[in-house]
Amino acid sequence: MSPSPRWRASPNFDERAEPVDMLILHYTGMKTAAAALDRLCDPEARVSAHYVIEEDGAVWQLVEEERRAWHAGVSRWRGAPLVNGRSIGIELVNPGHEFGYRPFPAAQIDALVELCGGILARHAIPPRHVLGHADVAPARKEDPGELFPWQRLAAAGIGLWPSPAPDAATDWPAVARDLAAVGYDVSNGMPGDPALRLALIAFQRHWRQRLCDGESDRETAAQLAGLRALIS
């Protein structure tokens, strides 16, 4: 059992108006843990998260789970906007794509698994609602990115990992329908719409991490159809 999180209170929160049913994972995207903590606790920045996990596994709590932290920004999932009000946000210290994206250390992920286990015990969060920032804001965000070990979390009972569906359709109308059914914001769902391609890239960063190119190939379509079947 890891020690309790250390407290560093952020002023950037307000009251919730709805129950928690989502867990959103991020990377900090800053050069150091200290810089990330400073920003998340800066009242002028107006951003925060409930927890921050350093690369050595140290856990900080910044906002009470009963309060709404400001971590997801403009976001949407399954047609519902502004997921901050119904989610808990966890930031993983990592420089991100801008400053030298790298794998997440084992100690950090071990701490995350333990923290998530406690959160899921306290709140009615379905596995389909354990998501990355990119999933709920695909036009703006990439985190936690294609190096994040989603499959390991799913094996620990945190989130989902689908089995590929055979003979999945690769045409864009079918892909758009499946993305929307899973929960992604695909705008009008028309081929050529940048929002549709960005949603597909976000899906790939989570569930087909080998190649995140926004192309509707057979492997991507099989994973997507498998995920849709898993949540149906």
C-alpha positions as CSV (number, residue, x, y, z in Angstrom):
1,M,0.0,0.0,0.0
2,S,1.5,3.3,-1.0
3,P,1.4,6.3,1.3
4,S,-1.5,8.8,1.1
5,P,-1.1,11.5,-1.5
6,R,0.8,14.6,-0.4
7,W,-1.3,17.8,-0.4
8,R,-0.6,20.9,-2.4
9,A,-3.9,22.8,-2.6
10,S,-4.9,24.5,-5.8
11,P,-7.3,27.4,-5.8
12,N,-8.5,26.5,-9.2
13,F,-11.8,24.6,-8.6
14,D,-15.5,25.1,-8.1
15,E,-18.5,23.1,-6.9
16,R,-19.9,20.1,-8.8
17,A,-23.5,20.1,-10.0
18,E,-23.5,16.4,-11.1
19,P,-22.1,13.1,-9.9
20,V,-18.7,11.8,-11.0
21,D,-18.9,9.2,-13.8
22,M,-15.7,9.8,-15.7
23,L,-11.9,9.5,-15.1
24,I,-9.7,11.5,-17.4
25,L,-6.0,10.9,-17.7
26,H,-3.5,13.5,-18.9
27,Y,0.2,14.2,-19.2
28,T,1.5,17.5,-17.8
29,G,3.3,18.4,-21.1
30,M,5.9,20.6,-19.2
31,K,9.6,20.3,-18.7
32,T,9.6,19.5,-15.0
33,A,7.2,18.3,-12.3
34,A,7.8,21.4,-10.3
35,A,6.8,23.6,-13.2
36,A,3.6,21.6,-13.7
37,L,2.7,21.8,-10.0
38,D,3.3,25.5,-10.0
39,R,1.1,26.0,-13.0
40,L,-1.7,23.8,-11.7
41,C,-1.7,25.8,-8.5
42,D,-1.4,29.3,-10.1
43,P,-4.7,31.2,-9.7
44,E,-3.9,33.2,-12.9
45,A,-3.5,30.0,-15.0
46,R,-7.1,28.8,-14.1
47,V,-6.2,25.1,-14.6
48,S,-5.9,22.3,-12.2
49,A,-6.4,18.6,-11.7
50,H,-7.4,16.4,-8.8
51,Y,-4.1,14.5,-8.7
52,V,-0.5,14.7,-10.1
53,I,1.7,11.6,-10.3
54,E,5.5,12.2,-10.6
55,E,7.7,9.8,-12.6
56,D,9.0,8.2,-9.4
57,G,5.4,7.4,-8.3
58,A,5.0,10.2,-5.8
59,V,1.3,11.3,-5.8
60,W,0.1,14.8,-5.1
61,Q,-3.6,15.8,-4.5
62,L,-4.5,19.3,-5.5
63,V,-8.3,19.3,-5.4
64,E,-10.8,17.3,-3.4
65,E,-12.6,14.7,-5.5
66,E,-16.0,16.2,-4.4
67,R,-15.0,19.5,-6.2
68,R,-14.7,20.2,-9.9
69,A,-11.1,20.7,-11.0
70,W,-10.4,22.5,-14.3
71,H,-8.5,20.0,-16.3
72,A,-10.4,19.0,-19.5
73,G,-11.4,22.4,-20.9
74,V,-13.6,22.5,-24.0
75,S,-14.5,18.8,-24.3
76,R,-17.3,16.4,-25.3
77,W,-18.0,12.7,-24.8
78,R,-21.1,10.8,-26.0
79,G,-22.7,14.2,-27.0
80,A,-22.3,15.7,-23.5
81,P,-20.1,18.8,-23.3
82,L,-17.7,20.1,-20.6
83,V,-16.7,16.9,-18.9
84,N,-15.0,18.7,-16.0
85,G,-18.3,18.7,-14.1
86,R,-18.6,14.9,-14.0
87,S,-14.9,13.8,-14.0
88,I,-11.8,13.3,-11.9
89,G,-8.6,14.4,-13.6
90,I,-5.2,12.9,-13.1
91,E,-2.0,14.5,-14.5
92,L,1.0,12.3,-15.2
93,V,4.3,14.1,-15.2
94,N,5.8,13.7,-18.7
95,P,7.3,16.4,-21.0
96,G,4.8,15.5,-23.7
97,H,5.1,15.8,-27.5
98,E,6.4,19.4,-27.3
99,F,9.3,18.8,-24.9
100,G,10.5,15.2,-25.5
101,Y,7.7,12.7,-25.1
102,R,8.9,9.5,-23.4
103,P,7.6,6.3,-22.0
104,F,5.9,6.4,-18.6
105,P,8.1,4.7,-15.9
106,A,6.8,1.6,-14.2
107,A,6.8,3.3,-10.8
108,Q,4.5,6.0,-12.1
109,I,2.1,3.5,-13.7
110,D,2.1,1.4,-10.5
111,A,1.1,4.4,-8.5
112,L,-1.6,5.3,-11.1
113,V,-3.1,1.8,-11.0
114,E,-3.4,2.0,-7.2
115,L,-4.8,5.5,-7.3
116,C,-7.4,4.6,-10.0
117,G,-8.4,1.5,-8.0
118,G,-9.4,3.7,-5.1
119,I,-11.2,6.3,-7.3
120,L,-13.2,3.5,-9.0
121,A,-14.2,2.1,-5.6
122,R,-15.5,5.5,-4.5
123,H,-17.3,6.5,-7.7
124,A,-19.6,4.8,-10.2
125,I,-17.4,5.2,-13.2
126,P,-18.0,2.7,-16.0
127,P,-15.0,1.2,-17.8
128,R,-16.0,3.0,-21.0
129,H,-15.6,6.3,-19.2
130,V,-11.9,5.8,-18.4
131,L,-10.4,8.1,-21.0
132,G,-7.6,10.3,-22.1
133,H,-7.7,14.0,-22.6
134,A,-7.3,13.5,-26.4
135,D,-10.4,11.3,-26.4
136,V,-12.7,14.1,-25.1
137,A,-10.9,16.9,-26.9
138,P,-9.4,15.4,-30.1
139,A,-9.2,18.7,-31.9
140,R,-7.0,20.2,-29.2
141,K,-5.1,17.6,-27.3
142,E,-2.8,14.6,-27.7
143,D,-2.3,13.4,-24.2
144,P,-1.6,11.1,-22.6
145,G,-0.5,9.9,-26.0
146,E,0.5,6.7,-27.9
147,L,3.1,5.7,-25.3
148,F,0.6,5.4,-22.5
149,P,0.0,1.8,-21.4
150,W,-3.8,1.6,-21.7
151,Q,-3.7,-2.1,-22.2
152,R,-2.0,-2.6,-18.8
153,L,-4.6,-0.5,-17.1
154,A,-7.4,-2.5,-18.7
155,A,-5.8,-5.7,-17.5
156,A,-6.0,-4.2,-14.0
157,G,-9.7,-3.5,-14.4
158,I,-9.2,0.1,-15.3
159,G,-10.8,1.0,-18.6
160,L,-11.3,-1.2,-21.7
161,W,-9.1,-3.0,-24.2
162,P,-11.0,-4.5,-27.2
163,S,-10.4,-7.6,-29.2
164,P,-10.3,-6.9,-33.0
165,A,-13.6,-7.6,-34.7
166,P,-13.3,-9.7,-37.9
167,D,-14.4,-8.2,-41.2
168,A,-14.8,-4.7,-39.9
169,A,-15.8,-2.1,-42.5
170,T,-13.1,0.4,-43.4
171,D,-15.2,2.9,-45.3
172,W,-15.5,6.4,-43.7
173,P,-19.3,6.3,-43.1
174,A,-18.9,3.1,-41.1
175,V,-15.9,4.5,-39.2
176,A,-17.8,7.7,-38.4
177,R,-20.7,5.7,-37.1
178,D,-18.5,3.6,-34.9
179,L,-16.6,6.5,-33.5
180,A,-19.8,8.3,-32.7
181,A,-21.3,5.2,-31.1
182,V,-18.2,4.8,-28.9
183,G,-18.5,8.5,-27.8
184,Y,-16.2,10.6,-30.0
185,D,-17.2,14.0,-31.3
186,V,-17.0,13.5,-35.1
187,S,-18.7,16.8,-36.0
188,N,-20.9,16.1,-39.1
189,G,-19.2,12.7,-39.7
190,M,-18.6,13.5,-43.4
191,P,-15.5,12.2,-45.1
192,G,-12.9,14.9,-45.4
193,D,-14.1,16.7,-42.3
194,P,-11.0,17.4,-40.2
195,A,-12.9,16.7,-37.0
196,L,-13.5,13.1,-38.1
197,R,-9.8,12.5,-38.9
198,L,-8.8,14.0,-35.5
199,A,-11.2,11.8,-33.7
200,L,-9.8,8.8,-35.4
201,I,-6.2,9.8,-34.5
202,A,-7.4,10.2,-30.9
203,F,-8.9,6.7,-31.1
204,Q,-5.6,5.3,-32.5
205,R,-3.6,7.0,-29.7
206,H,-5.7,5.1,-27.2
207,W,-6.5,1.8,-28.9
208,R,-4.2,1.3,-31.9
209,Q,-1.0,2.9,-30.8
210,R,1.4,1.4,-33.3
211,L,0.5,4.0,-35.9
212,C,-1.6,7.2,-35.3
213,D,-2.1,8.5,-38.8
214,G,-5.9,9.1,-39.0
215,E,-6.2,6.5,-41.8
216,S,-9.1,4.1,-41.8
217,D,-7.1,0.9,-42.3
218,R,-8.2,-2.7,-41.5
219,E,-6.4,-2.8,-38.1
220,T,-7.9,0.4,-36.9
221,A,-11.4,-0.5,-38.1
222,A,-11.1,-3.9,-36.4
223,Q,-10.1,-2.3,-33.1
224,L,-12.9,0.3,-33.4
225,A,-15.6,-2.2,-34.2
226,G,-14.3,-4.4,-31.4
227,L,-14.6,-1.6,-29.0
228,R,-18.1,-0.7,-30.2
229,A,-19.1,-4.4,-29.7
230,L,-17.6,-4.4,-26.2
231,I,-19.6,-1.4,-25.0
232,S,-22.9,-2.3,-26.7
